[in-house]
Amino acid sequence: MIVLGVDIGSTKICAIIAQKNETGTIKILGAGVAKSQGIKKGNITNIELASRSIKHAINDAKRVAGTHFDQVIVSVSGAFTKGFDSQGVVNVPSKEIGIKEINRVMQMADHNANIPAEYEKLHILPYNFKVDDHINIEDPLGMNGSRLEVQVHIITVLKSSLNNLKKAVKSASLEISNIVLSGYASSIAVLNEDEKELGVAVVDMGGATTDIVIHLGNSIRYNDFIGVGSANVTNDLSMALHTPVSAAEKVKIEHGSLRLNSNETIELPAIGDEGTSHEVSLEIVTNVIYARIEETLLLIAKSIKESGFRDQLAAGVVLTGGLTKLDGIRELASAIFNNTPVRLAKPTGHNIEGMFDTLKGPEYATAIGLILYGFGHFTPYEMDSNKKLRYKDESIEPSPIQNILDEEKEEEAIADDFGIEKSGTHEKEDNFTLLVDDEPGLKESLRRFWNRITQLF
């Protein structure tokens, strides 16, 4: 299978084409990067310009790869997203929990969620299962019990923002197979299993935005967004040094540091009159950068505190994204986060072959995470942007319903989940969708059963 991952950022678009072979090895076939246009603070502001940037990056990746792709997975910024918690409970008539029961309880949690009408669900992520009176079950699959409960974290995004993203991608002649929160994708690329289990905050400090996600017990429990990034540092330097933005960007890259280690001066062109120049002390450069990064880290610390999970982050904070290249940022972050362990992370794990040197930088964490997501590196269970149940071993096939209970009992179980009587007329629940695999091998009796369920709802 070949996957195309497209990270739609505010300063750059990154497209990566990768393939997974029969042995499970992931190999990057091609990559393309284009400057973002029509995107500000994670939001599409001009569909035509954004589409042009997306198409440019994809065409470059396709030229290098020289192949087609089967899936297109795109990122969505944490801007205009909200997180909600919900829960669901279902009976297990068969007394054995399979994928079908996990699917049902996840849908029940989805059904019970109180989501504003202007928001659309992007990820439904379970963080705690309960089987009868047994709590904190990591994986209920195969367990015996008569009742299954789940608590989930639901990541939603403003419908208008999501629709504009879809239009921009479609205008680039692509059909989206899945959409992933950028912070979630970054966490897939940079976290190890121990950090997820212990509790960790992942902070992706990008070009114009900063995404925050908190993992506890191998599942996301919190997500947030701050509209500040590397571009803000550049703008601050431009104003403070009275120099064009392009010159300020060069200064940031070549002399950017949070540690004052030189009394040197540099020559910079004057803004409005690039034919003249003036001298600027590197001390001023450091002070300007320090002020902006300190403010940004304080905002991140505030977000983590307000999440209510700060004291549960045994693995500390993992910083990634292009802004983390600044010299001294880890030490400053650790001090602002009350000496919490801080790690700077790059997407260099997961034994990916063909990683170009440029792709090993922290600014490509989201793009690499999208590829990994496409090949199954997600939380153990989740409902994705297509409302489809994804799980860690999707080769598992649900047992035939005939082996679990007869058609009548299954019908009663599902109706009981949603409080719907078998007799009488009831209005269909808008948020209720029963996922059924329509495979040719199903027996005619099973087809009749699904027809009755459809009529029931």
C-alpha positions as CSV (number, residue, x, y, z in Angstrom):
1,M,0.0,0.0,0.0
2,I,1.2,3.5,-0.8
3,V,0.1,6.5,1.3
4,L,0.3,10.2,0.5
5,G,0.5,12.4,3.6
6,V,0.0,16.2,3.2
7,D,0.8,18.5,6.1
8,I,-1.0,21.7,5.5
9,G,0.8,24.3,7.6
10,S,0.7,28.0,7.8
11,T,4.2,28.6,6.5
12,K,4.8,25.4,4.4
13,I,3.0,22.5,2.7
14,C,4.8,19.2,3.0
15,A,3.7,16.2,0.9
16,I,5.3,12.8,1.5
17,I,4.7,9.5,-0.4
18,A,5.6,6.3,1.4
19,Q,5.1,2.6,0.9
20,K,4.8,-0.3,3.3
21,N,6.0,-3.6,2.1
22,E,5.0,-7.1,3.1
23,T,7.5,-7.3,5.9
24,G,6.0,-4.1,7.5
25,T,8.9,-1.8,6.6
26,I,7.9,1.7,5.7
27,K,9.9,3.4,2.9
28,I,9.6,7.0,1.8
29,L,9.4,7.2,-2.0
30,G,9.2,11.0,-2.5
31,A,8.6,14.3,-0.8
32,G,7.8,17.8,-1.8
33,V,7.7,21.1,0.0
34,A,6.0,24.4,-1.0
35,K,5.6,27.7,0.6
36,S,2.0,28.2,2.0
37,Q,-0.3,30.7,0.5
38,G,-3.8,31.4,1.4
39,I,-3.4,30.0,4.9
40,K,-3.0,32.1,8.1
41,K,-2.8,30.8,11.7
42,G,-3.9,27.4,10.6
43,N,-7.0,28.6,8.8
44,I,-7.7,28.6,5.0
45,T,-8.1,32.3,3.9
46,N,-7.9,31.8,0.2
47,I,-9.0,28.4,-1.3
48,E,-7.4,29.0,-4.7
49,L,-4.0,30.1,-3.4
50,A,-4.0,27.2,-0.8
51,S,-4.9,24.7,-3.5
52,R,-2.1,26.0,-5.7
53,S,0.4,25.5,-2.8
54,I,-0.9,22.0,-2.1
55,K,-0.7,21.0,-5.7
56,H,2.9,22.3,-6.0
57,A,4.1,20.2,-3.1
58,I,2.3,17.1,-4.3
59,N,3.6,17.4,-7.8
60,D,7.2,17.6,-6.5
61,A,6.6,14.5,-4.4
62,K,5.1,12.6,-7.3
63,R,8.0,13.5,-9.6
64,V,10.5,12.0,-7.1
65,A,8.4,9.0,-6.2
66,G,7.4,8.2,-9.8
67,T,4.3,6.3,-8.6
68,H,0.6,6.6,-7.7
69,F,-0.9,6.4,-4.2
70,D,-3.8,4.6,-2.6
71,Q,-4.6,6.9,0.3
72,V,-4.5,10.6,0.9
73,I,-4.2,11.7,4.5
74,V,-4.2,15.4,5.3
75,S,-3.6,17.3,8.5
76,V,-5.9,19.9,10.0
77,S,-4.6,22.6,12.4
78,G,-5.6,22.7,16.0
79,A,-7.2,26.2,15.3
80,F,-11.0,26.1,15.7
81,T,-10.9,22.7,17.4
82,K,-12.5,21.8,20.7
83,G,-12.2,18.7,22.9
84,F,-15.1,17.0,24.7
85,D,-15.5,14.0,26.9
86,S,-18.3,11.4,26.6
87,Q,-19.1,7.9,27.7
88,G,-21.1,4.9,26.6
89,V,-22.3,1.6,28.0
90,V,-23.7,-1.4,26.2
91,N,-24.9,-4.9,27.2
92,V,-22.9,-7.9,26.0
93,P,-25.5,-10.7,25.5
94,S,-22.8,-13.2,24.3
95,K,-20.8,-12.6,27.5
96,E,-17.7,-12.3,25.3
97,I,-16.4,-8.9,24.0
98,G,-15.4,-8.7,20.4
99,I,-14.7,-6.0,17.9
100,K,-18.5,-5.7,17.3
101,E,-19.1,-4.9,21.0
102,I,-16.3,-2.3,21.1
103,N,-17.7,-0.8,17.9
104,R,-21.2,-0.6,19.6
105,V,-19.9,1.0,22.8
106,M,-17.8,3.6,20.9
107,Q,-20.9,4.5,18.8
108,M,-22.9,4.9,22.0
109,A,-20.3,7.3,23.4
110,D,-20.5,9.2,20.1
111,H,-24.3,9.2,20.3
112,N,-24.2,10.5,23.9
113,A,-21.8,13.4,23.2
114,N,-23.2,16.9,23.5
115,I,-21.4,18.6,20.5
116,P,-22.3,22.1,19.3
117,A,-24.0,22.0,15.9
118,E,-21.3,24.0,14.2
119,Y,-18.6,21.5,15.1
120,E,-17.8,18.2,13.4
121,K,-16.2,15.2,15.1
122,L,-12.7,14.4,13.9
123,H,-11.4,11.8,16.3
124,I,-13.2,9.7,19.0
125,L,-10.5,8.3,21.3
126,P,-11.2,5.9,24.1
127,Y,-9.1,6.4,27.3
128,N,-10.8,4.0,29.7
129,F,-12.8,0.8,29.3
130,K,-14.7,-0.9,32.1
131,V,-16.0,-4.5,32.0
132,D,-18.7,-5.1,34.6
133,D,-17.0,-3.9,37.8
134,H,-13.5,-4.1,36.5
135,I,-12.1,-0.6,35.8
136,N,-9.1,0.8,33.9
137,I,-9.2,-2.0,31.4
138,E,-6.5,-1.3,28.7
139,D,-8.0,-3.6,26.1
140,P,-11.4,-5.4,26.6
141,L,-11.1,-7.5,23.4
142,G,-11.7,-11.2,24.2
143,M,-12.7,-10.5,27.8
144,N,-15.8,-12.1,29.4
145,G,-18.4,-9.8,30.8
146,S,-22.1,-8.8,30.5
147,R,-21.6,-5.0,30.3
148,L,-19.0,-2.9,28.5
149,E,-18.4,0.8,29.3
150,V,-16.1,3.3,27.7
151,Q,-14.9,6.9,28.3
152,V,-13.8,8.8,25.3
153,H,-12.1,12.1,24.4
154,I,-13.7,13.6,21.2
155,I,-11.7,16.1,19.1
156,T,-14.0,18.3,17.0
157,V,-13.3,21.0,14.5
158,L,-15.4,23.9,13.2
159,K,-17.4,22.7,10.2
160,S,-16.7,25.8,8.1
161,S,-13.0,25.5,8.7
162,L,-13.0,21.8,7.8
163,N,-15.1,22.4,4.7
164,N,-12.7,25.0,3.4
165,L,-9.8,22.6,3.9
166,K,-11.6,19.9,2.0
167,K,-12.4,22.3,-0.8
168,A,-8.7,23.4,-1.1
169,V,-7.6,19.8,-1.2
170,K,-10.2,18.8,-3.7
171,S,-9.3,21.7,-5.9
172,A,-5.8,20.2,-6.0
173,S,-7.3,17.1,-7.6
174,L,-7.1,14.9,-4.5
175,E,-9.7,12.7,-2.8
176,I,-9.2,12.7,1.0
177,S,-9.2,9.3,2.6
178,N,-8.7,10.6,6.2
179,I,-8.1,13.8,8.1
180,V,-5.9,13.9,11.2
181,L,-5.3,16.6,13.9
182,S,-1.8,18.0,13.3
183,G,-0.8,17.7,17.0
184,Y,-2.0,14.1,17.0
185,A,0.1,13.3,13.9
186,S,3.1,14.9,15.5
187,S,2.7,12.9,18.6
188,I,2.6,9.7,16.6
189,A,6.0,10.6,15.0
190,V,7.9,11.6,18.1
191,L,6.6,9.7,21.1
192,N,7.6,6.3,22.4
193,E,5.4,3.9,24.2
194,D,6.8,4.6,27.7
195,E,6.1,8.3,27.4
196,K,2.5,7.7,26.3
197,E,1.9,5.3,29.2
198,L,3.6,7.6,31.8
199,G,1.8,10.7,30.7
200,V,3.3,13.3,28.4
201,A,2.5,16.7,26.8
202,V,3.5,17.1,23.1
203,V,4.0,20.6,22.0
204,D,4.5,21.2,18.2
205,M,5.9,24.7,17.8
206,G,5.4,25.5,14.1
207,G,5.7,28.4,11.7
208,A,2.7,30.3,12.8
209,T,0.9,28.1,15.3
210,T,1.6,25.9,18.3
211,D,-0.4,22.7,18.9
212,I,-0.6,20.9,22.3
213,V,-1.8,17.4,23.0
214,I,-1.6,15.4,26.2
215,H,-1.3,11.7,26.2
216,L,-2.2,9.6,29.3
217,G,-2.4,5.9,29.3
218,N,-1.8,5.6,25.5
219,S,-4.6,7.9,24.6
220,I,-5.1,11.6,24.0
221,R,-6.9,13.3,26.9
222,Y,-6.5,17.0,26.0
223,N,-5.8,19.2,23.0
224,D,-5.2,22.9,22.6
225,F,-4.0,25.5,20.1
226,I,-2.0,28.7,20.4
227,G,-1.8,31.1,17.5
228,V,2.0,31.8,17.9
229,G,4.9,30.4,16.1
230,S,8.3,31.0,14.5
231,A,6.9,33.7,12.2
232,N,6.1,35.8,15.2
233,V,9.8,35.8,16.2
234,T,10.7,36.9,12.7
235,N,8.1,39.7,12.8
236,D,9.4,40.9,16.2
237,L,13.0,41.0,14.9
238,S,11.9,42.9,11.8
239,M,10.2,45.6,13.9
240,A,12.8,45.8,16.6
241,L,15.7,45.9,14.2
242,H,14.0,48.1,11.6
243,T,14.9,45.6,8.9
244,P,12.9,43.8,6.2
245,V,11.2,40.5,7.1
246,S,13.5,38.5,4.8
247,A,16.5,39.9,6.6
248,A,15.0,39.3,10.0
249,E,14.3,35.6,9.0
250,K,18.0,35.2,8.0
251,V,19.1,36.7,11.3
252,K,16.9,34.3,13.2
253,I,18.3,31.3,11.3
254,E,22.0,32.3,11.5
255,H,22.1,34.0,14.9
256,G,19.0,32.9,16.7
257,S,19.7,31.9,20.3
258,L,18.3,32.2,23.8
259,R,21.8,32.5,25.2
260,L,23.8,35.6,25.0
261,N,27.3,34.4,23.9
262,S,28.6,37.3,21.8
263,N,29.0,41.1,21.9
264,E,29.3,41.2,18.1
265,T,27.4,43.4,15.8
266,I,26.0,42.6,12.4
267,E,25.1,44.7,9.4
268,L,21.4,44.8,8.4
269,P,19.6,46.5,5.6
270,A,17.2,49.3,6.7
271,I,13.5,48.8,6.2
272,G,12.1,51.0,3.4
273,D,15.6,51.7,2.1
274,E,17.5,48.4,1.5
275,G,20.3,50.3,-0.2
276,T,21.5,51.5,3.2
277,S,22.4,49.4,6.3
278,H,23.0,49.8,10.0
279,E,24.7,47.9,12.7
280,V,22.8,45.9,15.3
281,S,24.1,44.2,18.4
282,L,23.5,40.4,18.7
283,E,22.5,41.2,22.3
284,I,19.4,43.0,21.0
285,V,18.7,40.0,18.7
286,T,18.9,37.6,21.7
287,N,16.7,39.8,23.9
288,V,14.0,40.1,21.2
289,I,13.9,36.4,20.6
290,Y,14.0,35.6,24.3
291,A,11.0,37.8,25.1
292,R,8.8,36.2,22.4
293,I,9.8,32.6,23.3
294,E,9.4,33.2,27.0
295,E,5.9,34.5,26.4
296,T,5.0,31.6,24.2
297,L,6.3,29.0,26.7
298,L,4.3,30.8,29.5
299,L,1.1,30.4,27.3
300,I,1.9,26.7,26.9
301,A,2.5,26.3,30.6
302,K,-0.9,28.0,31.3
303,S,-2.6,25.6,28.8
304,I,-1.1,22.5,30.4
305,K,-2.1,23.8,33.9
306,E,-5.7,24.5,32.8
307,S,-5.9,21.0,31.3
308,G,-6.0,19.6,34.8
309,F,-3.4,16.9,33.9
310,R,-0.2,18.8,34.7
311,D,0.6,16.6,37.8
312,Q,0.1,13.4,35.8
313,L,2.8,14.1,33.2
314,A,5.5,11.8,34.6
315,A,7.3,11.8,31.2
316,G,7.3,15.6,31.1
317,V,7.0,17.7,28.0
318,V,8.2,16.8,24.5
319,L,8.9,19.8,22.2
320,T,9.0,19.4,18.4
321,G,8.4,21.7,15.4
322,G,10.7,24.1,13.6
323,L,10.9,26.6,16.5
324,T,12.6,24.1,18.7
325,K,15.8,24.5,16.7
326,L,16.5,27.7,18.7
327,D,19.6,27.3,20.8
328,G,18.7,27.1,24.5
329,I,15.0,26.5,24.2
330,R,15.0,23.3,26.2
331,E,16.6,24.9,29.2
332,L,14.3,27.8,29.2
333,A,11.2,25.5,28.8
334,S,12.3,23.4,31.7
335,A,12.6,26.4,33.9
336,I,9.2,27.8,32.9
337,F,7.6,24.4,33.3
338,N,8.8,24.2,36.9
339,N,11.8,21.9,36.2
340,T,9.5,19.4,34.4
341,P,11.6,17.1,32.2
342,V,11.7,18.5,28.6
343,R,12.8,16.6,25.6
344,L,13.4,18.0,22.1
345,A,12.1,15.5,19.5
346,K,12.6,14.7,15.9
347,P,10.7,12.2,13.8
348,T,13.6,9.8,13.4
349,G,12.1,6.7,15.0
350,H,9.9,3.9,13.7
351,N,12.6,2.5,11.4
352,I,11.5,4.4,8.3
353,E,13.7,3.8,5.3
354,G,14.6,6.5,2.8
355,M,14.3,9.4,5.3
356,F,15.9,12.3,3.5
357,D,18.1,14.4,5.8
358,T,15.7,17.3,5.5
359,L,12.8,15.2,6.7
360,K,14.6,14.3,9.9
361,G,14.1,17.8,11.2
362,P,11.5,18.6,13.9
363,E,9.5,20.7,11.5
364,Y,8.5,17.6,9.6
365,A,7.0,15.7,12.6
366,T,3.4,16.2,11.4
367,A,4.1,15.0,7.9
368,I,5.9,11.9,9.1
369,G,3.1,11.3,11.6
370,L,0.5,11.4,8.8
371,I,2.3,8.6,6.9
372,L,2.6,6.5,10.1
373,Y,-1.1,7.0,10.8
374,G,-1.9,5.8,7.3
375,F,0.0,2.6,8.1
376,G,-1.7,1.9,11.4
377,H,0.3,3.8,14.0
378,F,-2.7,5.2,15.9
379,T,-4.2,4.8,19.3
380,P,-5.4,1.2,20.0
381,Y,-9.0,2.1,19.1
382,E,-10.5,5.1,17.6
383,M,-13.3,6.4,15.4
384,D,-11.6,8.3,12.7
385,S,-12.8,11.3,10.6
386,N,-14.9,8.9,8.5
387,K,-16.7,7.6,11.6
388,K,-15.0,4.2,11.0
389,L,-13.6,2.2,13.9
390,R,-9.9,1.8,13.6
391,Y,-7.9,-0.6,15.8
392,K,-4.4,-1.8,16.3
393,D,-4.8,-5.1,14.5
394,E,-7.3,-4.4,11.7
395,S,-6.8,-8.0,10.4
396,I,-9.0,-9.1,13.2
397,E,-12.4,-10.1,11.7
398,P,-15.5,-9.9,13.9
399,S,-16.9,-13.3,14.6
400,P,-20.1,-14.2,12.7
401,I,-23.1,-13.0,14.5
402,Q,-24.6,-16.5,14.3
403,N,-21.8,-17.7,16.5
404,I,-22.5,-15.0,19.1
405,L,-26.3,-15.0,19.4
406,D,-29.3,-15.4,17.1
407,E,-30.6,-12.5,15.0
408,E,-33.4,-11.6,17.4
409,K,-31.1,-11.2,20.4
410,E,-28.7,-9.0,18.4
411,E,-31.5,-6.9,17.3
412,E,-32.7,-6.5,20.9
413,A,-29.2,-5.7,22.1
414,I,-28.7,-2.8,19.7
415,A,-32.2,-1.5,20.2
416,D,-31.7,-1.6,24.0
417,D,-28.4,0.3,23.7
418,F,-30.2,3.2,22.2
419,G,-33.4,3.0,24.3
420,I,-35.5,2.1,21.2
421,E,-38.5,-0.2,21.5
422,K,-38.9,-2.9,18.9
423,S,-42.6,-2.0,18.3
424,G,-44.1,1.3,17.3
425,T,-42.8,4.2,15.2
426,H,-39.7,6.1,16.3
427,E,-37.8,9.0,14.8
428,K,-34.4,8.1,13.4
429,E,-31.5,9.4,15.5
430,D,-29.3,11.7,13.3
431,N,-26.1,10.8,15.1
432,F,-26.6,7.1,15.0
433,T,-24.8,5.2,12.3
434,L,-24.5,1.4,12.4
435,L,-21.3,0.3,10.6
436,V,-21.8,-2.9,8.7
437,D,-19.3,-4.6,6.4
438,D,-21.2,-5.5,3.3
439,E,-19.2,-8.4,2.1
440,P,-20.4,-10.9,-0.5
441,G,-19.9,-13.9,1.7
442,L,-22.6,-12.9,4.2
443,K,-25.4,-15.4,4.5
444,E,-28.9,-14.4,3.3
445,S,-30.2,-14.6,6.8
446,L,-27.7,-12.1,8.0
447,R,-28.7,-9.8,5.1
448,R,-32.3,-10.0,6.2
449,F,-31.3,-9.2,9.8
450,W,-29.5,-6.0,8.7
451,N,-32.5,-5.0,6.7
452,R,-34.7,-5.3,9.8
453,I,-32.2,-3.2,11.8
454,T,-32.3,-0.5,9.1
455,Q,-36.1,-0.5,9.2
456,L,-36.0,-0.4,13.0
457,F,-34.0,2.8,13.1
